[in-house]
Amino acid sequence: MRSILLASAIVILAGCANSGTGPIAVEPPETVQIDLQRYQGTWYELARLPMFFQRNCVQSEAHYSLRDDGRIDVTNRCRDAEGNWQEAHGTAEPQVEGRTDKLWVRFDNWVSKILPVKGDYWVLYHDDDYRVALVGHPKHKYLWLLSRTPQIDQETRDKLLSVAREQGYDTSELIWRKAD
């Protein structure tokens, strides 16, 4: 009898675990395949959700270069408010063989030397001409609005924001690129 009561109590408590006081689980966003040849090159960060590693960045850009082994060389650059640039180098590779929508990114820094840390890089959207893209994290922790140019028109901006919201991202927290 005690076992039945204990099991019942556990089931009831588990059912109340998220009774409106904590975050609700959100479905992972949908992703799109990319042509790695067309995706390589320079992307300017238009906006991002706050993240620790970019806390001092007022302008950021990423440079992707496809390697012969199918992986991608990554160079991220960040300019702080004083105008100083910092760079981070790493590699990206598909999480699943033959798919290009979800990549693992690993940077060559002190963290990755201590721990085998790699980040999720999920491509959520790109236009047909590979001029703009949205990249995010499966748990909606991070989001980047990217463009081949440092500025975009209002219609394109609205489209990126609309897609991000449809994917479950809170765009009210976005940090926008400072103008040159």
VEXMAR-722733 format. One line per 4 residues: number of its first residue (from 1); for each residue x, y, z of N, C-alpha, C. Coordinates in steps of 0.1 Angstrom, whole numbers. Example, Ala and Ser with C-alpha at 12.3 -4.5 7.8 and 13.67 -1.06 7.14 Angstrom:
BEGIN
1	132/-57/78/123/-45/78/132/-33/78  128/-22/71/137/-11/71/129/0/79 $
REM end
This chain:
BEGIN
1	8/-12/0/0/0/0/9/13/0  19/12/8/28/24/8/34/27/-5  38/16/-13/44/18/-26/34/24/-35  21/21/-34/11/27/-43/9/41/-40 $
5	9/45/-27/7/59/-23/20/67/-27  31/61/-25/43/68/-29/44/71/-45  40/60/-52/40/62/-67/29/72/-71  18/72/-64/7/82/-68/12/96/-65 $
9	19/98/-53/24/111/-50/34/116/-60  43/107/-64/53/111/-74/46/115/-87  36/108/-92/29/111/-104/22/125/-103  15/127/-91/8/140/-89/18/151/-89 $
13	29/150/-82/39/160/-81/46/163/-95  48/152/-102/54/154/-115/44/162/-124  31/159/-123/21/166/-131/21/181/-127  24/185/-115/24/199/-111/38/206/-113 $
17	47/199/-118/61/204/-119/61/217/-126  53/219/-136/53/232/-143/39/237/-143  34/242/-132/21/247/-130/20/262/-134  27/266/-144/26/280/-148/37/289/-142 $
21	45/283/-133/56/292/-127/69/291/-133  71/281/-142/84/280/-149/83/280/-164  94/280/-171/93/281/-185/87/268/-191  79/271/-202/72/260/-209/82/255/-220 $
25	82/242/-221/91/236/-232/86/241/-246  95/245/-254/92/251/-267/98/241/-277  90/239/-288/94/230/-298/107/235/-305  116/226/-309/128/231/-316/123/238/-329 $
29	131/248/-334/127/254/-346/129/245/-359  122/249/-369/124/241/-382/137/247/-389  143/238/-396/156/242/-402/155/240/-417  164/246/-425/165/245/-439/179/241/-443 $
33	180/233/-454/193/229/-459/199/241/-466  212/241/-466/220/251/-473/230/245/-483  232/252/-493/243/249/-503/256/255/-497  265/246/-492/277/251/-485/285/260/-494 $
37	285/257/-507/293/265/-516/287/280/-516  274/281/-517/268/294/-518/268/301/-504  268/293/-493/268/299/-480/281/305/-476  292/300/-481/305/305/-477/307/319/-481 $
41	316/326/-474/318/340/-476/316/348/-464  314/361/-465/312/370/-454/297/372/-451  294/371/-438/280/374/-433/282/385/-422  274/395/-423/274/406/-413/262/403/-403 $
45	265/404/-390/254/402/-380/246/415/-380  234/414/-383/225/425/-382/219/427/-368  216/415/-361/211/415/-348/213/401/-342  213/401/-328/215/388/-321/207/389/-308 $
49	204/377/-303/200/376/-289/212/377/-280  210/383/-268/222/384/-259/229/371/-257  242/371/-257/250/360/-253/263/364/-247  268/356/-238/280/360/-231/292/363/-239 $
53	295/355/-249/307/356/-257/307/369/-266  295/375/-268/294/387/-276/290/399/-268  292/398/-255/286/409/-246/292/423/-249  304/424/-255/310/437/-257/310/441/-272 $
57	304/433/-280/304/435/-295/293/445/-299  297/455/-307/288/464/-313/286/461/-328  296/455/-334/295/450/-348/302/436/-348  296/427/-355/302/414/-357/300/409/-371 $
61	309/400/-375/308/394/-388/314/380/-388  310/372/-397/315/358/-398/320/356/-412  331/349/-413/336/345/-426/337/329/-426  330/324/-436/330/309/-438/337/305/-450 $
65	345/295/-449/353/290/-461/352/275/-461  347/269/-472/345/255/-473/359/248/-476  361/238/-468/374/230/-469/372/218/-478  383/213/-482/383/201/-491/377/189/-484 $
69	378/188/-470/373/177/-463/358/178/-459  351/189/-465/337/190/-462/334/199/-450  344/201/-442/341/210/-430/343/225/-435  340/234/-426/340/248/-429/349/255/-419 $
73	359/263/-424/366/272/-416/358/284/-412  358/287/-399/350/298/-394/359/309/-388  357/321/-391/364/332/-385/353/342/-381  351/344/-368/342/354/-363/350/366/-358 $
77	345/378/-362/351/391/-358/341/399/-350  346/406/-340/338/414/-332/345/427/-329  338/438/-332/343/451/-328/336/457/-316  344/461/-306/339/467/-294/336/482/-296 $
81	331/488/-286/327/503/-287/339/512/-289  351/507/-285/363/515/-288/369/513/-302  363/504/-309/368/502/-323/378/491/-324  381/484/-314/390/473/-314/383/460/-319 $
85	390/453/-328/385/440/-333/391/429/-326  383/418/-323/388/406/-318/383/395/-327  391/384/-329/387/373/-338/387/360/-330  379/351/-335/378/338/-330/378/329/-342 $
89	386/318/-342/387/309/-353/382/295/-349  376/288/-358/371/275/-355/367/268/-368  360/257/-366/355/249/-377/340/245/-375  333/243/-385/319/238/-385/318/225/-393 $
93	309/217/-389/307/205/-397/293/200/-394  287/193/-404/273/188/-403/271/179/-390  260/181/-383/257/172/-372/253/158/-377  247/158/-389/243/145/-395/249/145/-409 $
97	256/134/-412/262/132/-425/252/134/-436  256/143/-446/247/145/-458/237/156/-456  236/162/-444/226/173/-441/234/185/-438  229/197/-442/236/209/-440/228/219/-432 $
101	217/215/-426/208/225/-419/212/226/-404  219/216/-399/223/217/-385/238/214/-384  246/223/-380/260/222/-379/265/223/-365  277/216/-362/284/218/-350/295/228/-352 $
105	297/237/-343/308/247/-345/316/246/-332  329/245/-335/339/244/-324/350/255/-326  352/263/-316/362/274/-317/375/269/-311  386/275/-316/399/272/-310/402/282/-300 $
109	397/280/-288/400/289/-276/402/281/-264  405/288/-253/408/281/-241/397/272/-236  385/275/-238/374/267/-233/374/253/-241  376/253/-254/376/241/-261/389/233/-259 $
113	399/239/-254/411/232/-250/409/224/-237  401/229/-229/398/222/-216/386/212/-217  376/217/-224/364/209/-225/361/207/-240  355/195/-244/351/193/-258/338/201/-261 $
117	339/214/-261/327/222/-263/324/225/-278  312/222/-282/308/226/-296/294/231/-295  291/241/-304/279/248/-303/270/244/-315  257/244/-312/246/242/-322/245/254/-331 $
121	245/252/-344/244/262/-354/233/257/-364  220/261/-361/209/256/-369/205/267/-379  205/264/-392/201/274/-402/185/273/-403  179/284/-399/164/285/-399/158/290/-411 $
125	166/299/-418/160/305/-430/172/311/-439  170/311/-451/179/319/-460/170/322/-473  173/333/-479/165/337/-491/171/329/-502  165/330/-514/169/322/-525/183/326/-530 $
129	187/339/-528/199/344/-533/211/343/-523  208/338/-511/218/337/-501/223/351/-497  213/361/-496/217/374/-492/214/377/-477  204/369/-472/201/370/-457/199/356/-452 $
133	201/355/-439/198/342/-432/195/344/-418  188/334/-412/186/333/-398/193/321/-393  200/322/-382/206/310/-376/203/311/-361  200/299/-355/196/298/-341/200/286/-334 $
137	196/285/-322/199/274/-313/186/266/-311  187/252/-310/175/244/-309/166/247/-297  172/253/-287/164/256/-275/161/271/-274  163/278/-285/160/292/-286/169/301/-277 $
141	181/296/-274/190/304/-265/196/315/-273  199/312/-286/206/322/-294/199/323/-307  201/335/-313/195/338/-326/204/349/-333  207/347/-346/215/357/-353/207/360/-366 $
145	206/373/-369/200/377/-382/213/382/-390  215/375/-401/227/377/-409/224/383/-423  233/390/-428/232/396/-442/246/397/-448  246/397/-461/258/398/-469/263/413/-468 $
149	254/422/-464/257/436/-463/254/441/-449  261/451/-444/259/456/-430/245/462/-428  238/466/-438/224/471/-437/215/464/-447  202/464/-443/192/458/-452/180/468/-452 $
153	171/466/-462/159/475/-462/149/470/-452  139/478/-449/129/476/-439/121/463/-442  117/461/-455/109/449/-459/117/436/-456  130/436/-459/138/424/-456/139/422/-441 $
157	141/433/-433/142/432/-419/129/427/-413  118/432/-418/105/427/-413/103/412/-416  108/408/-427/107/393/-431/115/385/-421  127/389/-419/135/381/-409/129/381/-395 $
161	124/392/-391/118/392/-377/105/383/-377  98/384/-388/85/375/-389/89/361/-388  99/356/-396/103/342/-396/108/338/-382  116/347/-375/121/344/-362/110/342/-352 $
165	100/351/-352/89/350/-343/81/337/-346  78/334/-359/71/322/-362/79/309/-357  92/310/-356/100/299/-351/100/299/-336  94/308/-329/93/308/-314/104/317/-307 $
169	111/325/-315/121/334/-308/115/347/-304  119/351/-292/115/364/-286/124/375/-292  119/383/-302/127/393/-309/128/406/-301  121/407/-290/121/420/-283/135/422/-276 $
173	143/411/-274/156/412/-268/167/413/-277  165/415/-290/175/415/-300/184/427/-298  197/425/-299/207/436/-299/211/439/-314  209/451/-318/211/454/-332/225/460/-334 $
177	230/457/-346/243/462/-350/244/477/-350  254/483/-344/257/497/-344/261/501/-358  256/513/-363/260/518/-377/274/521/-377  280/520/-389/294/523/-391/297/538/-388 $
REM end
